[in-house]
């Protein structure tokens, strides 16, 4: 579940990850959240908001780079956060976790 967020740079977006049937036995949401945070691209920030058995919610903030003058920020915000999380979840250390 992703909360709506403006497309402006520097705004945060809530993302949720959940364990799938492909995860190793005993996969912990806390460990997955820490791994996701550690694998974010440079400049991205994340804060763990909620965590329980099988899922975690994080707040992601893109780099604080402003958009060029006279150019709208485009799909920054929520779309960029979802794309980054999808990319990070492809890492073998996060096998069995999916964004919902």
N, CA, C and O atoms as a MOPAC input file, in Angstrom:
PM7 MOZYME 1SCF
protein

 N      0.85600 1    -1.17000 1     0.00000 1
 C      0.00000 1     0.00000 1     0.00000 1
 C      0.89400 1     1.22200 1     0.00000 1
 O      1.81600 1     1.32400 1     0.80900 1
 N      0.62700 1     2.14600 1    -0.90000 1
 C      1.42300 1     3.35000 1    -0.98400 1
 C      0.51900 1     4.55000 1    -0.73900 1
 O     -0.52300 1     4.68900 1    -1.38000 1
 N      0.91300 1     5.40600 1     0.17600 1
 C      0.14000 1     6.60500 1     0.45000 1
 C      0.35600 1     7.61200 1    -0.66600 1
 O      1.45900 1     7.68300 1    -1.20700 1
 N     -0.63900 1     8.38400 1    -1.03000 1
 C     -0.44800 1     9.38500 1    -2.05700 1
 C      0.54600 1    10.43600 1    -1.58400 1
 O      0.56300 1    10.81500 1    -0.41300 1
 N      1.35600 1    10.88800 1    -2.49500 1
 C      2.34700 1    11.90900 1    -2.16500 1
 C      2.49400 1    12.85100 1    -3.34100 1
 O      2.37900 1    12.42500 1    -4.49100 1
 N      2.74400 1    14.11000 1    -3.07900 1
 C      2.95800 1    15.04000 1    -4.17700 1
 C      4.17700 1    14.62400 1    -4.98100 1
 O      5.03800 1    13.90400 1    -4.47600 1
 N      4.25700 1    15.06900 1    -6.22000 1
 C      5.38900 1    14.72700 1    -7.07700 1
 C      6.59400 1    15.60700 1    -6.84800 1
 O      7.54400 1    15.54900 1    -7.62800 1
 N      6.59200 1    16.40700 1    -5.82200 1
 C      7.70500 1    17.32500 1    -5.57600 1
 C      8.88700 1    16.58700 1    -4.96600 1
 O      8.71100 1    15.57900 1    -4.28100 1
 N     10.07200 1    17.08300 1    -5.21200 1
 C     11.27600 1    16.50400 1    -4.64200 1
 C     11.30700 1    16.75800 1    -3.14400 1
 O     10.82300 1    17.78300 1    -2.66300 1
 N     11.88100 1    15.81400 1    -2.41700 1
 C     12.04200 1    15.98200 1    -0.98300 1
 C     10.83200 1    15.57700 1    -0.16200 1
 O     10.86900 1    15.64500 1     1.06600 1
 N      9.75100 1    15.15500 1    -0.82400 1
 C      8.57900 1    14.70500 1    -0.07100 1
 C      8.72900 1    13.21900 1     0.20500 1
 O      9.39200 1    12.50800 1    -0.55100 1
 N      8.12000 1    12.74900 1     1.27500 1
 C      8.24400 1    11.32700 1     1.60400 1
 C      7.01000 1    10.55800 1     1.15100 1
 O      5.92400 1    11.11800 1     0.99400 1
 N      7.20700 1     9.27400 1     0.94800 1
 C      6.15400 1     8.37200 1     0.48800 1
 C      6.17200 1     7.13500 1     1.36400 1
 O      7.23500 1     6.58300 1     1.64700 1
 N      4.99600 1     6.69800 1     1.79200 1
 C      4.91100 1     5.45500 1     2.56000 1
 C      4.88700 1     4.27000 1     1.60300 1
 O      4.15200 1     4.27200 1     0.61500 1
 N      5.69200 1     3.26400 1     1.90400 1
 C      5.68500 1     2.02600 1     1.13400 1
 C      5.57800 1     0.87000 1     2.11800 1
 O      6.03700 1     0.95300 1     3.25700 1
 N      4.96300 1    -0.21000 1     1.65000 1
 C      4.80400 1    -1.38900 1     2.50300 1
 C      5.36500 1    -2.59500 1     1.77100 1
 O      5.10300 1    -2.80000 1     0.58600 1
 N      6.13800 1    -3.38500 1     2.49400 1
 C      6.64100 1    -4.63200 1     1.94500 1
 C      6.06100 1    -5.77900 1     2.76600 1
 O      5.84300 1    -5.65400 1     3.97200 1
 N      5.81500 1    -6.91000 1     2.08000 1
 C      5.26700 1    -8.08000 1     2.75400 1
 C      6.02900 1    -9.31800 1     2.32500 1
 O      6.55300 1    -9.39100 1     1.21400 1
 N      6.08200 1   -10.28300 1     3.21500 1
 C      6.73700 1   -11.55000 1     2.92600 1
 C      5.86100 1   -12.35500 1     1.96100 1
 O      4.63400 1   -12.27300 1     2.01300 1
 N      6.50000 1   -13.13100 1     1.08300 1
 C      5.78600 1   -14.00300 1     0.15200 1
 C      6.16300 1   -15.45000 1     0.44800 1
 O      6.97900 1   -15.72600 1     1.32800 1
 N      5.56400 1   -16.35300 1    -0.29100 1
 C      5.85500 1   -17.78100 1    -0.11800 1
 C      7.28700 1   -18.13300 1    -0.51500 1
 O      7.77300 1   -19.21100 1    -0.16900 1
 N      7.97200 1   -17.23900 1    -1.23800 1
 C      9.33500 1   -17.50500 1    -1.69600 1
 C     10.39300 1   -17.15900 1    -0.65700 1
 O     11.57300 1   -17.44800 1    -0.85500 1
 N      9.98400 1   -16.54800 1     0.43800 1
 C     10.93700 1   -16.14300 1     1.47800 1
 C     11.44000 1   -17.35500 1     2.24600 1
 O     10.73600 1   -18.35700 1     2.36900 1
 N     12.66800 1   -17.26100 1     2.76500 1
 C     13.17500 1   -18.34100 1     3.61200 1
 C     12.32100 1   -18.45300 1     4.87900 1
 O     11.70600 1   -17.47800 1     5.31000 1
 N     12.29000 1   -19.62900 1     5.45800 1
 C     11.53600 1   -19.82800 1     6.69900 1
 C     12.04200 1   -18.86700 1     7.76300 1
 O     13.24900 1   -18.69000 1     7.92900 1
 N     11.12100 1   -18.25300 1     8.47500 1
 C     11.48800 1   -17.34300 1     9.55600 1
 C     11.93000 1   -15.96900 1     9.11000 1
 O     12.52600 1   -15.23300 1     9.89800 1
 N     11.65400 1   -15.59400 1     7.85300 1
 C     12.05100 1   -14.26600 1     7.35600 1
 C     11.43700 1   -13.18200 1     8.24200 1
 O     10.22000 1   -13.12600 1     8.41700 1
 N     12.28700 1   -12.32700 1     8.79500 1
 C     11.83600 1   -11.28900 1     9.72600 1
 C     11.67000 1    -9.94700 1     9.01500 1
 O     12.53600 1    -9.52200 1     8.25100 1
 N     10.54900 1    -9.29500 1     9.28000 1
 C     10.27800 1    -7.99700 1     8.66500 1
 C     11.32300 1    -6.96000 1     9.06000 1
 O     11.70600 1    -6.11900 1     8.24700 1
 N     11.78600 1    -7.01900 1    10.31000 1
 C     12.79400 1    -6.05500 1    10.77100 1
 C     14.07600 1    -6.17700 1     9.95000 1
 O     14.67400 1    -5.17100 1     9.56600 1
 N     14.49000 1    -7.40800 1     9.68600 1
 C     15.70100 1    -7.63700 1     8.89700 1
 C     15.50400 1    -7.16400 1     7.46700 1
 O     16.39900 1    -6.54500 1     6.89100 1
 N     14.34600 1    -7.44700 1     6.88900 1
 C     14.06900 1    -7.00900 1     5.52400 1
 C     14.07800 1    -5.48500 1     5.43100 1
 O     14.60600 1    -4.92700 1     4.46900 1
 N     13.50100 1    -4.81200 1     6.41900 1
 C     13.47200 1    -3.34600 1     6.40700 1
 C     14.88600 1    -2.76800 1     6.48100 1
 O     15.20900 1    -1.82800 1     5.75400 1
 N     15.72300 1    -3.32000 1     7.34500 1
 C     17.10200 1    -2.83700 1     7.46400 1
 C     17.85200 1    -3.07900 1     6.16200 1
 O     18.60300 1    -2.21200 1     5.71400 1
 N     17.66400 1    -4.23200 1     5.55400 1
 C     18.32500 1    -4.52100 1     4.27500 1
 C     17.85400 1    -3.57200 1     3.19200 1
 O     18.66300 1    -3.07300 1     2.40900 1
 N     16.54600 1    -3.31500 1     3.13700 1
 C     16.01900 1    -2.38600 1     2.13700 1
 C     16.65300 1    -1.00900 1     2.31200 1
 O     17.07900 1    -0.39100 1     1.33700 1
 N     16.71500 1    -0.53600 1     3.53600 1
 C     17.30100 1     0.78600 1     3.80600 1
 C     18.76800 1     0.80800 1     3.38600 1
 O     19.22400 1     1.77300 1     2.77200 1
 N     19.50500 1    -0.24700 1     3.71400 1
 C     20.93200 1    -0.29700 1     3.38100 1
 C     21.17800 1    -0.34500 1     1.87800 1
 O     22.23000 1     0.09600 1     1.41600 1
 N     20.23700 1    -0.86600 1     1.11400 1
 C     20.41700 1    -1.01000 1    -0.33200 1
 C     19.84900 1     0.14900 1    -1.14700 1
 O     19.92000 1     0.12100 1    -2.37600 1
 N     19.29100 1     1.15900 1    -0.49700 1
 C     18.75500 1     2.31000 1    -1.23100 1
 C     19.87200 1     3.04000 1    -1.97400 1
 O     21.00700 1     3.07400 1    -1.49900 1
 N     19.56500 1     3.62300 1    -3.13000 1
 C     20.56200 1     4.41400 1    -3.85000 1
 C     21.01600 1     5.62100 1    -3.01600 1
 O     20.31600 1     6.07400 1    -2.11000 1
 N     22.18200 1     6.11300 1    -3.34500 1
 C     22.73700 1     7.27900 1    -2.64000 1
 C     21.73700 1     8.43400 1    -2.64000 1
 O     21.09000 1     8.71900 1    -3.64700 1
 N     21.63100 1     9.07700 1    -1.50500 1
 C     20.75800 1    10.24300 1    -1.37400 1
 C     19.35900 1     9.92500 1    -0.87900 1
 O     18.68200 1    10.79900 1    -0.33800 1
 N     18.91600 1     8.69200 1    -1.05500 1
 C     17.59100 1     8.30800 1    -0.56700 1
 C     17.65400 1     8.07700 1     0.92800 1
 O     18.65000 1     7.57600 1     1.45000 1
 N     16.57400 1     8.45000 1     1.61800 1
 C     16.47400 1     8.22400 1     3.07100 1
 C     15.22100 1     7.41900 1     3.35000 1
 O     14.23600 1     7.50000 1     2.61500 1
 N     15.27200 1     6.64500 1     4.41700 1
 C     14.10200 1     5.85300 1     4.80100 1
 C     13.99400 1     5.80500 1     6.31200 1
 O     14.99500 1     5.82900 1     7.02800 1
 N     12.76400 1     5.73700 1     6.78000 1
 C     12.47000 1     5.60900 1     8.19600 1
 C     11.47500 1     4.47000 1     8.35200 1
 O     10.45600 1     4.43400 1     7.66200 1
 N     11.76200 1     3.54800 1     9.25000 1
 C     10.83000 1     2.46500 1     9.53700 1
 C      9.67200 1     3.03800 1    10.34200 1
 O      9.88000 1     3.62800 1    11.40200 1
 N      8.45100 1     2.86600 1     9.84000 1
 C      7.26600 1     3.41100 1    10.51100 1
 C      6.54800 1     2.36300 1    11.34500 1
 O      6.19700 1     2.61500 1    12.49800 1
 N      6.32600 1     1.18000 1    10.76200 1
 C      5.64300 1     0.09900 1    11.46500 1
 C      6.24900 1    -1.21500 1    11.01400 1
 O      6.74500 1    -1.33800 1     9.89400 1
 N      6.20000 1    -2.18500 1    11.89400 1
 C      6.76300 1    -3.48100 1    11.56200 1
 C      6.03900 1    -4.53800 1    12.38800 1
 O      5.82500 1    -4.36800 1    13.58800 1
 N      5.66700 1    -5.62600 1    11.73100 1
 C      5.02600 1    -6.74100 1    12.42200 1
 C      5.40300 1    -8.01500 1    11.67900 1
 O      6.08700 1    -7.96200 1    10.65600 1
 N      4.96800 1    -9.13200 1    12.18000 1
 C      5.28500 1   -10.41200 1    11.53900 1
 C      4.77900 1   -10.40400 1    10.09800 1
 O      3.57400 1   -10.33200 1     9.85800 1
 N      5.68900 1   -10.47600 1     9.16100 1
 C      5.32200 1   -10.58200 1     7.75800 1
 C      5.21000 1    -9.29900 1     6.97300 1
 O      4.98600 1    -9.35000 1     5.76400 1
 N      5.35200 1    -8.16500 1     7.59500 1
 C      5.25800 1    -6.91100 1     6.84200 1
 C      5.97500 1    -5.76700 1     7.55100 1
 O      6.23200 1    -5.81700 1     8.75400 1
 N      6.29200 1    -4.72800 1     6.76400 1
 C      6.89900 1    -3.51300 1     7.30600 1
 C      6.45300 1    -2.33000 1     6.45700 1
 O      6.27000 1    -2.45900 1     5.24700 1
 N      6.28300 1    -1.18900 1     7.09300 1
 C      5.95700 1     0.05700 1     6.40800 1
 C      7.10000 1     1.03400 1     6.65200 1
 O      7.53400 1     1.24300 1     7.78500 1
 N      7.57600 1     1.62600 1     5.55500 1
 C      8.67400 1     2.58600 1     5.63800 1
 C      8.26900 1     3.87800 1     4.95200 1
 O      7.43100 1     3.88200 1     4.05100 1
 N      8.86800 1     4.96300 1     5.38400 1
 C      8.70300 1     6.25900 1     4.74700 1
 C      9.97700 1     6.52600 1     3.96100 1
 O     11.05900 1     6.57700 1     4.54500 1
 N      9.87000 1     6.69800 1     2.64200 1
 C     11.02400 1     6.95000 1     1.78000 1
 C     11.02700 1     8.38900 1     1.29700 1
 O      9.99100 1     8.94100 1     0.92900 1
 N     12.20800 1     8.98100 1     1.30400 1
 C     12.37800 1    10.35700 1     0.83600 1
 C     13.47700 1    10.37100 1    -0.21900 1
 O     14.59000 1     9.91600 1     0.04200 1
 N     13.17500 1    10.89200 1    -1.41300 1
 C     14.19000 1    10.94100 1    -2.46800 1
 C     15.24700 1    11.99600 1    -2.16500 1
 O     15.09100 1    12.79600 1    -1.24300 1
 N     16.32000 1    11.99100 1    -2.94600 1
 C     17.33800 1    13.02400 1    -2.75600 1
 C     16.71000 1    14.41300 1    -2.85800 1
 O     15.71700 1    14.60600 1    -3.55900 1
 N     17.28600 1    15.35100 1    -2.16900 1
 C     16.72800 1    16.71000 1    -2.11600 1
 C     17.16500 1    17.56300 1    -3.30600 1
 O     17.30400 1    18.77800 1    -3.16800 1
 N     17.38000 1    16.96000 1    -4.45800 1
 C     17.77100 1    17.70000 1    -5.65100 1
 C     16.54600 1    18.39000 1    -6.22300 1
 O     15.56000 1    17.72600 1    -6.54100 1
 N     16.58900 1    19.69600 1    -6.35900 1
 C     15.42700 1    20.38900 1    -6.92100 1
 C     15.29900 1    20.13400 1    -8.41800 1
 O     16.28900 1    19.87400 1    -9.10100 1
 N     14.08000 1    20.21100 1    -8.91600 1
 C     13.85500 1    20.09100 1   -10.35100 1
 C     14.42800 1    21.31200 1   -11.04900 1
 O     14.46200 1    22.39200 1   -10.45900 1
 N     14.88300 1    21.17000 1   -12.29800 1
 C     15.38500 1    22.33300 1   -13.03600 1
 C     14.28800 1    23.38900 1   -13.17800 1
 O     13.10700 1    23.04500 1   -13.20600 1
 N     14.65600 1    24.65400 1   -13.26700 1
 C     13.64700 1    25.71100 1   -13.40700 1
 C     12.76600 1    25.47400 1   -14.63300 1
 O     13.23700 1    25.00800 1   -15.67000 1
 N     11.50200 1    25.79700 1   -14.49800 1
 C     10.50700 1    25.72000 1   -15.57000 1
 C     10.23800 1    24.28500 1   -16.02700 1
 O      9.62000 1    24.08400 1   -17.07300 1
 N     10.68700 1    23.29100 1   -15.27000 1
 C     10.40600 1    21.90300 1   -15.61700 1
 C      9.65700 1    21.28400 1   -14.44300 1
 O     10.16600 1    21.27300 1   -13.32300 1
 N      8.45900 1    20.77000 1   -14.68500 1
 C      7.73200 1    20.16200 1   -13.57100 1
 C      8.49300 1    18.96500 1   -13.02600 1
 O      9.25300 1    18.32900 1   -13.75700 1
 N      8.30000 1    18.65100 1   -11.75700 1
 C      9.04600 1    17.56300 1   -11.14900 1
 C      8.71100 1    16.18700 1   -11.70400 1
 O      9.43000 1    15.22900 1   -11.42200 1
 N      7.65200 1    16.06000 1   -12.47700 1
 C      7.34300 1    14.77900 1   -13.10400 1
 C      6.96100 1    13.71500 1   -12.09900 1
 O      6.31200 1    14.00300 1   -11.09300 1
 N      7.36900 1    12.47100 1   -12.37400 1
 C      6.91200 1    11.37700 1   -11.53800 1
 C      7.73300 1    11.17400 1   -10.27000 1
 O      7.81500 1    10.05200 1    -9.77100 1
 N      8.33100 1    12.21400 1    -9.74600 1
 C      9.08200 1    12.08600 1    -8.50100 1
 C      8.17300 1    11.50600 1    -7.43500 1
 O      7.24800 1    10.76700 1    -7.77000 1
 N      8.39100 1    11.79900 1    -6.20400 1
 C      7.50600 1    11.38800 1    -5.12500 1
 C      7.16800 1     9.92000 1    -5.10700 1
 O      8.06100 1     9.07300 1    -5.09600 1
 N      5.87500 1     9.60600 1    -5.10600 1
 C      5.40000 1     8.23500 1    -4.93600 1
 C      5.86200 1     7.31400 1    -6.05000 1
 O      6.27400 1     6.18700 1    -5.77400 1
 N      5.80700 1     7.75700 1    -7.30500 1
 C      6.21000 1     6.89200 1    -8.42400 1
 C      7.69300 1     6.55400 1    -8.33700 1
 O      8.08200 1     5.41000 1    -8.57000 1
 N      8.51200 1     7.52700 1    -8.00800 1
 C      9.95400 1     7.28800 1    -7.87900 1
 C     10.24100 1     6.35600 1    -6.71000 1
 O     11.09400 1     5.47500 1    -6.82400 1
 N      9.55200 1     6.53100 1    -5.59700 1
 C      9.76200 1     5.67700 1    -4.43200 1
 C      9.37800 1     4.23300 1    -4.74800 1
 O     10.09800 1     3.30700 1    -4.37600 1
 N      8.25300 1     4.03500 1    -5.42800 1
 C      7.83800 1     2.67900 1    -5.79500 1
 C      8.86300 1     2.02600 1    -6.71900 1
 O      9.18200 1     0.84700 1    -6.56600 1
 N      9.37500 1     2.79300 1    -7.67700 1
 C     10.36400 1     2.25500 1    -8.61300 1
 C     11.65600 1     1.86300 1    -7.88900 1
 O     12.23700 1     0.81800 1    -8.18200 1
 N     12.09900 1     2.68500 1    -6.96000 1
 C     13.32400 1     2.39300 1    -6.21100 1
 C     13.13700 1     1.14500 1    -5.35500 1
 O     14.02200 1     0.29200 1    -5.30400 1
 N     12.00100 1     1.03100 1    -4.68600 1
 C     11.74800 1    -0.14200 1    -3.84800 1
 C     11.67800 1    -1.39700 1    -4.71300 1
 O     12.22100 1    -2.43400 1    -4.33300 1
 N     11.02000 1    -1.32000 1    -5.86700 1
 C     10.97700 1    -2.48200 1    -6.77000 1
 C     12.38500 1    -2.91300 1    -7.16600 1
 O     12.68700 1    -4.10600 1    -7.19700 1
 N     13.24000 1    -1.94800 1    -7.46500 1
 C     14.62000 1    -2.24300 1    -7.85200 1
 C     15.38100 1    -2.90200 1    -6.69300 1
 O     16.06300 1    -3.90800 1    -6.88900 1
 N     15.26300 1    -2.34100 1    -5.50200 1
 C     15.97300 1    -2.86400 1    -4.33600 1
 C     15.48200 1    -4.27200 1    -3.99400 1
 O     16.27900 1    -5.12100 1    -3.59400 1
 N     14.18400 1    -4.52900 1    -4.14600 1
 C     13.63100 1    -5.83800 1    -3.79500 1
 C     14.12200 1    -6.95300 1    -4.72600 1
 O     13.89900 1    -8.12800 1    -4.43700 1
 N     14.77600 1    -6.61200 1    -5.82300 1
 C     15.36400 1    -7.62000 1    -6.71600 1
 C     16.66700 1    -8.18600 1    -6.16000 1
 O     17.16000 1    -9.20400 1    -6.64600 1
 N     17.22200 1    -7.53400 1    -5.15000 1
 C     18.48300 1    -7.99400 1    -4.56300 1
 C     18.25800 1    -9.34800 1    -3.89000 1
 O     17.23700 1    -9.54800 1    -3.23200 1
 N     19.21200 1   -10.29100 1    -4.05000 1
 C     19.04600 1   -11.61800 1    -3.44400 1
 C     18.80600 1   -11.59700 1    -1.93200 1
 O     18.15700 1   -12.50100 1    -1.40500 1
 N     19.31100 1   -10.59800 1    -1.23500 1
 C     19.12000 1   -10.52700 1     0.22000 1
 C     17.65700 1   -10.27700 1     0.59800 1
 O     17.26500 1   -10.46800 1     1.74900 1
 N     16.86200 1    -9.85300 1    -0.37400 1
 C     15.44000 1    -9.57700 1    -0.10800 1
 C     14.52700 1   -10.54400 1    -0.85300 1
 O     13.36500 1   -10.23500 1    -1.11900 1
 N     15.06100 1   -11.71500 1    -1.18500 1
 C     14.25900 1   -12.73300 1    -1.86500 1
 C     13.05000 1   -13.06400 1    -0.97700 1
 O     13.16700 1   -13.28200 1     0.22900 1
 N     11.90200 1   -13.08900 1    -1.62900 1
 C     10.68700 1   -13.44200 1    -0.90100 1
 C      9.94400 1   -12.26600 1    -0.29800 1
 O      8.98900 1   -12.45600 1     0.45500 1
 N     10.36900 1   -11.05600 1    -0.61800 1
 C      9.66900 1    -9.85900 1    -0.14500 1
 C      9.12300 1    -9.11300 1    -1.34400 1
 O      9.77400 1    -9.05500 1    -2.38800 1
 N      7.92900 1    -8.53700 1    -1.20900 1
 C      7.29400 1    -7.82600 1    -2.30800 1
 C      6.66400 1    -6.54000 1    -1.78500 1
 O      6.24400 1    -6.44500 1    -0.63200 1
 N      6.61600 1    -5.57200 1    -2.66400 1
 C      5.94900 1    -4.31200 1    -2.34900 1
 C      4.46400 1    -4.48300 1    -2.63200 1
 O      4.07900 1    -5.05100 1    -3.65400 1
 N      3.63000 1    -3.98500 1    -1.71300 1
 C      2.17400 1    -4.07300 1    -1.91700 1
 C      1.55600 1    -2.69900 1    -1.85100 1
 O      0.34200 1    -2.56000 1    -1.99900 1

